[in-house]
Every structure is written in structure tokens, then in C-alpha cells.
Amino acid sequence: MHLAPEAPTVAAVSVNDMRERIRRKSRLKGRQPEDAAMAEVAQLLGPRPATGFRRDLLIEYLHRLNDHFGVLHDRHLVALAKQMNLPMAEVYEVASFYHHFEIVRGEEAQAPRLVVRVCDSLSCSMAGARDLLAALPERLRAAGQGDVQVLAVPCVGRCEQAPVAVVHQCPVPHATVGGVLEAVDLKPNRAVALHPYAQGAINFDIAECVEASVPAQPDGISPAHTDLATYRAHGGYQTAAALVNGEMDAEAVLAAMEDSGLRGLGGAGFPAGRKWRIVREQAALAERRAAPSEATAPSGGSGPREAGERGGTAVMAVNIDEGEPGTFKDRTYLERDPHRFLEGVLIAAQVVGTEAIYIYLRDEYHGCRALLQRALDDLRADPPCPLPHIELRRGAGAYICGEESAMIESIEGKRGEPRMRPPYIAQVGLFGRPTLEHNFETLYWVRDIVERGPQWFASFGRHGRKGLRSFSVSGRVKHPGVKLAPAGITVQELIDEYCGGMLVGHELYAYLPGGASGGILPASLNQIPLDFDTLQPYGCFIGSAAVIVLSQHDRARDAALNVMRFFEHESCGQCTPCRVGTAKAATLMQAPKWDEELLDDLAQVMADASICGLGQAAPNPIRCIHKYFAHEVGEGPWPGDLPKPRNSPLAEQLPKGAQS
């Protein structure tokens, strides 16, 4: 008789299932790091700190990999995630957000020998950048340089030198095909194409065109003298030291800032003194709420508290991510006098009571980064007073990080996406703590205001306005550059007195008073005082005072399309009105005749529903074209006294039929 095998007991089945489950769980999921990749990443990161690698330094670590290998290999991202004890998805989402990181997959993927970046933003496009982009690839191949990659990139902050190319890290001002080929020959690979130090006083010619120009350096320091010894010999850091050492009253300094009328010069224009007082009060409030153990300041090398952990002391975040097309004033000031800026930083930090300072510098400013790092090293080696913890952070090619909360996210090692408000960063900012955020130029003027008194700064001005403004002027003028002029000067006065007039054969047709997002005005409105609050009635704003001048050889609609494509490229993608709206607007703006109703509806949605200023300001050029240049988009007859432009470099962006 055949007997069936005995069925396993319930207990036996359970034990076997459990063992199989354990075996399955013991197998790690996802891609595992390779030993070789782990060794390469470990070598670049250096010894592992006792507390592990800091999460907020993720972007800095990505830069080390990208600088060394030219690209980000996926195997190195896996190894980096393992080293930092982070999910691979978190590392990847950060690396893929920033334009200067290129992620490649597979063992065979190789980085180009060199990358040539050609700026195609407005000022460079007006100067012929598109011809340069069209010719370079073929000429490089013909010269046996086929392994050199050519990329069109947004503004690199050298609009006064248009058109501009950058060979790895080396700028080529007023670039020609021959000039770029020569630079490639001289810099055959990335290792020798570094830009170690910026040149001093590039194109800073404020007193060249008019005898009455406001001196850039009232104390007579030469623009070439940026070293610490020279700066201190002319009284540098005496004010900061007196304040830190208790020899000067912080409340008196704060009152001087408030009385001077200095406003944020990064674009928002918020009164600087008022911001100091708000953050100071928020820091004191947070200090009272915090437990003593939480308020303990970290030592210089230990880094910040964990992101999101409330602390009782404020921190400071300095924004030098001037990515607005047409803006280059911060770079110009930094190249000539970094210590005046750093003294302003120390004064602000002492008055507000900040525990640590984070300076965020855009990645395009390679030479400035080396110069500023050297200035910081010199300052630490011979400090005029006890220094707070200072870190220099490197951006990675994202215009959106010029928005204060997006910059804070980037400093924390995250994607640079703006935060919803409230809370405001003065309350809950960097690492969850009250944060004083400032633009470079705002801090640059602090020493002079404190030493000379608030009335010194307020004594300048024209047409009823007060203060000084640094205008970044580019386009169809004889002498582009940074022009330090009285607040309230008109664009016509700026062109005639500070820029040597228009280029030969060019007449003023239109101008952008505040860079890409500040709108476009016709020549008939050339007598408006350029300052905060004076341009809003005309649908524009001054922003960072980036003035781009167009002539009768240009078309305002072409300029509007150029800046809209910039916004489309630089949108962080977080909110639909901005992400989709900028792309849709750029498509609609190519039509020979604009759909006025549809574009107006789109502009309204973008302005009302976008999270941050990028999407909210992107419609400004559209509205200005409707209001002032309707003849260019088929919404009105072409004025009889206005010649139609011919051979405009910008018009090449439009499809055939849209250029008539």
C-alpha cells in the first residue's frame, strides 16, 4: 500500500517561511557601491569626521567629484550616498537640479576634454553670441578639437564684456571664434584651464566719462590694492574691531543704518537697518525660548546644528548669486575691494548677534571665489578682532538660488527651491534659525555709512531721490560697465554722462531698467528717475539696477523673448504656473502677431499663483510689449517716425515670418 508523505506541521512551515524572509531581507536592495568607486570618493572627500560627513555639505562634495572627473558618474553618486549615509535618491535629486552638474551612466561614459560655455543672454546675444555658437563647433572640429564641447548657457555675469565665452573656468571677454580657439589651445585640459584669481578693477570706469562722477573709493584706496595690509593701513577693520571689542555701541550703529536710508541692493529694496533690527529681535526672542543646551554655539569647525533644529542665535547668509541677466556689479566690487565687503559682514554680524556666516557665491565667478577665499584666509591668519564662524559656499548654476529662501535651501545641501512664506527667514531661516540675509553690495557700503555718518550716504541723489546706486550698464553704449551714480538719475543722464553716449550709428530705442525681470521701457520714457518705487507706475522696477540699452537696430519683442526663454530655463519647476507658464509664453511669443488675450491671461496666472519672484516677475516683459511696443507684435500700426530694425542679432531667435 502506498502512503502519502506526511504533511509538514504548521510550526515547521512558519519556521521555513521566516528563514526565507530573513534571507531575502539580508540581500541589500538597490545598486550597491563598487569598491573602486568607494575608494575614489573617499580619497576626494578626505578623512571621515568623527560625527560623519555633514549633510549640508552635499553640494560641496558634488563639486569635488565634478571638478575632478569633469562629470558626475552614477557609480560615484552611489558611493557618495554610502559615505554620507544618505539615500541614493536624495543625492541624485540634488545633483540633477543644478545646471553645472552633468550625470552620466555607464563605465564607458567620458567627460569632454574641455567645455566652452557661450553666454546667450540678452547683452551677449545683442553682441553676436548666436553667430559664435553657430560657428564654434565646426571650427573646433576642423582644428582637431572635436572633443571640446560647446554649450549655450545663461548669463555668466560679464555683460559689459559681451559676447563672453568661458573655456572651462577661464573667461574670454569680447569673444571671437579666433579668440576662443586660441584660449582652447592655451588651455588644453581642465587641469590647466583653472582661473586662479580674478583681475583687479575690470572695467570699473565710473570716473572715466565725467568729471563729476562720485568717487568709488572716498578714502583714496587704489582699485588694485585689495590685500589685507593695504586695506588696514587705510583704516580698514578699525570700525569692526571697535564694535566687537565693545568700544562702539551696537545700537548707535543700527540707528545709523536706519537713518541712512540704505536699502537692499540685491533687488528687493528692503530697508537694511530695519532688517537688522527685525532679525536682532527675532534672535533675542528665539534665545529666550531655547533651552541653554540648544543655544550653545558650535565651535568653528563643527558646523551648524541639524537642519530644522531651532537655535537661539541668529545666522547670516550673504547672497552673491547675481544671476540676473545684465547684472555684474557685485563681481566688479568684489574684484577690487573684498575686505570692505568683509568688514561690512563683520559689523552686521556683531550688531545682529549672528553665530555663523555663510557666504554663497555663484559658481560662474571662479576667479572671485579664489580671491575671496584668499582674503578670508588672510583675515583668519591676522584677525583684527575675534571672528565668527565663516563658510564660503559655492553655487552650482541655478539662477533661482538668488531668491533668499532658495539660497538657504542650497546652503543646506538641498535643491534650490523657494520656500513658502510665512514663516519668513528672519524668523525661521537657515538651519531653522533667525537669519539675516543680505546682498553683497548692501554690505559693501556699511563701513562708509558707519564711519561717515548716515547723512553722507543720504546726501547723494538727483530728482528728489537719496543715496547711491551702482548701475550695471550694457548694450548699445560706448562705455558699458558698473557706474556708481546718484540715486534717481535718469537713463538718458546715465548714458550721456557715465557711458560716453550711444554707440556710433545707434539711437536709444528702449531699455531694461532692472535686468531681465524689470520690464522694458521705450525711449520716450527716458526721463524717469531710476530708483526704488519710481518705476512701478510704468509696470517696471529697478531690481538690482541692471540697465540694458537697446537701439533702433533692436526689437523689444526679441528682447522679451530672450528673457522669457531665460526664465523658462531657470524655473526650478516647483510650481506649475511658473514651470508651464514660462514655457508656454515663450512659445506664444514667437508668433508674428501675438495672441494678446491669451498672453495676458497667462501673465496674470503666473503673477498671481507663482511661489516666488521668478514666476511673479516673468510676465513683466510681456505686459511692457503690449503697453509700449504694440506695433512690434501686430497689435497696432508701426509709428511712421520709427524705423524698422534690420539685421537684429536677437531676431534670429524668431521663426521665419516672425521677423518681418
Secondary structure, DSSP 8 states (H G I E B T S, - for coil): ---------HHHHHHHHHHHHHHHHHS--S----HHHHHHHHHHH-S--TT---GGGHHHHHHHHHHHHSSEEHHHHHHHHHHHT--HHHHHHHHTTSTT--EE-STT----SEEEEEE-SHHHHHTTHHHHHHHHHHHHHHTT-TTEEEEEES--S-GGG-S-EEETTEEETT--HHHHHHHHHH--SGGG----S--TTTT--TTTS-TT---S-TT---TT--SHHHHHHTTTTHHHHHHHTTSS-HHHHHHHHHHHT-B-TTTT--BHHHHHHHHHHHHHHHHHHS-TTTT----TTT----TT---SSEEEEEEE---STT--HHHHHHHH-HHHHHHHHHHHHHHHTEEEEEEEE-TT-HHHHHHHHHHHHHHHHS-SS---EEEEEE--S-GGGGSHHHHHHHHTTS------SSS-TTTS-GGGS-EEEEEHHHHHTHHHHHHH-HHHHHT--STT--SEEEEEEEESBSS-EEEEEETT--HHHIIIIIS-SB-TT--EEEEETTSTTS--EEGGGTTS--STTTSGGGT---TTTEEEEEETTS-HHHHHHHHHHHHHHH--SSSHHHHHHHHHHHHHTTSSS--HHHHHHHHHHHHHH-SSHHHHHTTHHHHHHHHH-GGGGTSS---TTS----S-GGGGGS-TTS--
